[in-house]
Amino acid sequence: MERTQSYAKTRVGLTVKYVNDQVGQNGDRYPKSMIHLGHVREIVRYPVKSMAGVTTNSAFLGWHGFAGDRRFAFRRLNDNSGFPWLTASRLPELLLYQPLGLDEHTETPTHVRTPDGSDLPIESPELQQSVAEKFGSPLELMKLKQGIFDEASVSVINLATIAAIGRELGQDLDTRRFRANILIASEVSEPFQEDRWIGGRLVFGSDEGPVVSVTMRDPRCVMINFDPDTAQPDPRIMKAAVRLNENNAGVYGTVARTGQISVGQSVSLLTGPQL
């Protein structure tokens, strides 16, 4: 299989750049196309699983997701299932705990602000006791070097998707409900376009920038029902996601190339054979 040089052309109103075209033994061309999608609007890391997120202007994307993302989680000591982690689906008030001391130069928060306003050290017995008392069962805070993820290490959503769910309800939804790592402001206002990214790769910044391979749609759970400021539920939100897109909103991905991602960076979709 030999490679040909890059070229570009326009189709259906989009500028499509063909990069590293590949030619098979029979002479057929297998182009890789790079389609500009938009830019990064927001980056969020969630140091403690199901607690509030921390926005940043820039973060390093490593092989196991963003540095400092979901490295901590509370384990339910009396749970022998394959998923012992405490989440807001079981304790909605977890959303009201705010990790502190994490910025673009650090990977670990120093403290957590509790719902009553106390700032407790991240690995203190007092924090563990605070959460355990609300949950009503013993817990243990654990730290995993490679992170504690549900499906994949990176989650991405298009702002147009959130807006469409909000319109269905006549609301302007808080983006924090969707707990994505990367929020993209796309140039096209079509919602749920993320579904068509599956199998492709998102390239951030230049052609040599970080790359996320999009692997699956993001099936939503009751988490999107909870108000991030009050933890009060609104079941209409998940029902709207079900009606509009079979309860999917956004996508999951794995890291194909590491690097720094920053707010304002361009985002392109690379499609074609992974050779």
C-alpha positions in Angstrom: 0.0 0.0 0.0 1.6 3.3 -1.1 0.7 6.8 0.0 0.0 9.8 -2.3 0.2 13.5 -1.5 -2.5 15.5 0.1 -5.0 17.6 -1.8 -8.2 19.5 -1.1 -11.6 20.1 -2.7 -15.0 21.3 -1.8 -18.1 19.2 -1.6 -21.6 19.9 -0.3 -20.6 23.3 1.0 -17.7 21.8 3.1 -14.0 22.1 2.5 -12.7 18.6 2.7 -8.9 18.1 2.9 -7.7 14.7 1.7 -4.6 13.8 3.7 -2.2 10.9 3.2 -4.3 9.3 0.5 -3.6 5.6 0.2 -3.5 3.5 -3.0 -4.1 -0.3 -2.9 -2.4 -2.9 -5.1 -5.3 -2.6 -7.5 -4.8 1.1 -7.9 -8.0 2.1 -6.0 -7.7 5.3 -4.0 -8.6 5.2 -0.3 -8.6 8.9 0.8 -8.5 10.1 4.4 -10.6 13.2 4.5 -10.3 16.0 7.1 -13.5 18.0 7.7 -13.5 21.1 9.9 -16.2 20.8 12.5 -15.8 23.8 14.7 -13.8 24.7 17.8 -13.3 23.7 21.5 -15.7 25.8 23.6 -15.0 24.2 27.0 -12.8 21.7 28.7 -13.9 20.1 32.0 -12.2 17.6 34.3 -13.9 15.7 37.0 -11.3 14.9 39.6 -13.6 12.8 41.8 -16.2 10.6 40.1 -19.7 12.2 40.2 -18.5 15.3 42.0 -18.6 18.7 40.4 -16.3 19.3 37.4 -13.5 21.8 37.1 -13.2 23.9 33.9 -9.8 24.8 32.5 -8.5 26.7 29.5 -6.0 24.0 28.7 -5.2 20.5 29.7 -2.9 17.6 28.7 -4.6 14.7 27.0 -2.7 11.5 27.9 -3.3 7.9 27.0 -5.8 7.6 29.9 -7.7 10.8 29.2 -7.1 14.2 30.6 -4.5 14.5 33.4 -6.4 14.6 36.6 -9.8 13.4 35.3 -11.7 10.9 37.3 -8.7 9.7 39.2 -10.6 9.5 42.5 -13.8 7.6 43.3 -15.6 6.4 46.4 -16.0 2.7 46.6 -19.0 1.2 48.3 -17.5 -1.3 50.8 -20.6 -3.5 51.0 -20.9 -3.8 47.2 -19.4 -6.9 45.5 -20.6 -6.1 42.0 -18.4 -5.3 39.1 -19.1 -1.6 39.5 -18.7 -0.6 43.2 -18.2 3.1 42.6 -20.6 5.6 44.2 -22.2 7.9 41.7 -24.8 10.6 41.8 -27.4 8.2 40.5 -27.3 6.7 44.0 -26.4 9.9 45.9 -27.4 13.0 43.9 -25.8 15.3 46.5 -22.3 14.2 45.3 -22.8 16.8 42.5 -22.7 19.5 45.2 -19.2 18.6 46.3 -16.7 20.9 44.6 -13.0 19.8 44.2 -10.6 22.7 44.7 -6.9 23.3 43.9 -6.9 21.8 40.4 -5.6 23.9 37.5 -4.0 23.4 34.2 -0.6 22.8 35.9 -1.7 20.3 38.4 -3.3 16.8 38.3 -4.7 16.4 41.8 -7.1 18.6 43.8 -6.0 19.6 47.3 -9.4 20.0 48.9 -13.1 19.5 48.4 -15.8 22.0 49.3 -18.7 20.2 50.9 -22.4 21.3 50.4 -22.3 23.0 53.9 -19.3 25.1 52.8 -16.5 23.3 54.6 -13.2 22.8 52.7 -11.8 19.4 53.5 -8.5 17.8 52.3 -9.1 15.5 49.5 -7.9 12.3 51.2 -9.0 13.3 54.7 -11.1 11.0 57.0 -13.5 14.0 57.4 -14.3 14.1 53.7 -14.9 10.3 53.6 -17.1 10.6 56.7 -19.1 13.5 55.2 -20.0 11.5 52.1 -20.5 8.2 53.9 -23.0 9.8 56.3 -25.1 11.2 53.4 -25.0 7.9 51.6 -25.8 5.9 54.8 -23.2 3.2 54.2 -19.4 2.8 54.6 -17.2 4.1 51.8 -13.5 4.2 50.9 -12.0 6.9 48.7 -9.7 5.3 46.1 -7.2 6.7 43.6 -6.5 4.9 40.4 -3.6 6.0 38.2 -5.4 5.2 35.0 -8.8 6.7 36.0 -12.2 5.3 36.8 -14.4 5.6 33.7 -17.7 4.2 32.6 -17.1 3.4 29.0 -14.1 5.3 27.7 -11.6 7.9 28.9 -12.9 10.9 26.9 -16.4 12.2 26.4 -17.3 14.8 23.8 -20.6 16.6 23.1 -21.7 19.2 20.6 -23.4 22.3 22.0 -26.0 22.0 19.3 -27.1 18.7 20.8 -27.6 20.2 24.3 -29.5 23.1 22.7 -31.8 20.7 20.9 -32.7 18.8 24.1 -33.3 22.1 25.8 -35.6 23.4 23.0 -37.7 20.2 23.3 -38.4 21.2 26.9 -38.5 25.0 26.4 -35.4 25.4 28.6 -31.8 26.6 28.3 -30.1 23.6 29.7 -26.9 23.9 31.8 -24.1 22.1 30.0 -22.9 20.8 33.3 -25.7 18.2 33.3 -24.0 16.3 30.5 -20.6 16.0 32.2 -18.6 15.9 29.0 -14.8 16.5 29.0 -14.9 18.5 25.7 -17.7 20.7 24.6 -17.5 21.6 20.9 -19.1 24.6 19.2 -19.7 23.3 15.7 -20.1 25.4 12.6 -23.3 23.5 11.7 -26.2 23.8 14.1 -27.4 20.2 13.5 -28.0 18.3 16.7 -26.7 14.8 17.3 -24.2 15.0 14.5 -21.8 13.3 16.8 -23.4 10.0 15.9 -21.8 10.3 12.5 -18.4 10.8 14.0 -18.2 7.2 15.2 -15.4 5.4 13.5 -13.6 8.6 12.7 -11.0 10.6 14.6 -11.3 14.1 16.1 -8.1 16.1 15.5 -7.5 19.1 17.8 -5.5 22.1 16.5 -3.0 21.3 13.7 -2.9 18.1 11.7 -0.3 16.9 14.2 -2.4 17.8 17.3 -4.0 15.4 19.8 -6.4 12.8 18.3 -9.4 11.1 19.9 -10.8 8.0 18.1 -14.6 8.1 18.4 -15.8 4.7 19.5 -19.5 4.9 20.5 -22.5 7.0 21.3 -23.0 8.2 24.8 -26.1 6.5 26.2 -27.5 8.8 28.9 -28.6 7.9 32.5 -30.5 9.7 35.2 -27.5 11.9 35.8 -28.6 14.5 33.2 -31.9 14.9 35.2 -30.1 16.4 38.2 -29.6 20.2 38.5 -25.9 20.7 39.1 -26.6 23.5 41.6 -29.3 21.8 43.7 -29.2 18.1 42.8 -33.0 18.3 42.3 -34.2 15.9 39.6 -36.2 16.8 36.5 -37.0 13.5 34.7 -38.3 15.4 31.6 -34.7 15.9 30.5 -33.8 12.2 30.0 -37.2 11.6 28.5 -36.5 14.3 25.9 -33.2 12.6 25.0 -35.0 9.3 24.6 -37.6 10.9 22.2 -35.0 12.8 20.2 -32.2 10.3 19.8 -32.9 7.0 21.6 -31.4 8.5 24.8 -28.0 9.2 23.2 -26.3 12.6 23.5 -22.6 13.0 22.7 -19.9 10.3 22.1 -17.1 8.5 23.9 -13.6 8.1 22.5 -10.2 6.7 23.2 -6.9 8.6 22.8 -5.0 7.9 19.6 -2.4 10.7 20.0 -1.6 12.7 23.1 -1.0 16.4 23.4 -2.3 19.7 24.8 -5.9 20.7 24.1 -7.0 24.3 24.7 -10.2 26.3 24.5 -10.5 27.9 21.1 -8.6 25.1 19.2 -10.1 24.0 15.9 -11.6 20.5 15.8 -11.6 18.4 12.6 -13.0 15.0 11.8 -10.6 12.6 10.1 -12.2 9.8 8.3 -10.9 6.9 6.1 -8.9 3.8 6.6 -6.7 3.6 9.7 -3.6 2.4 8.0 
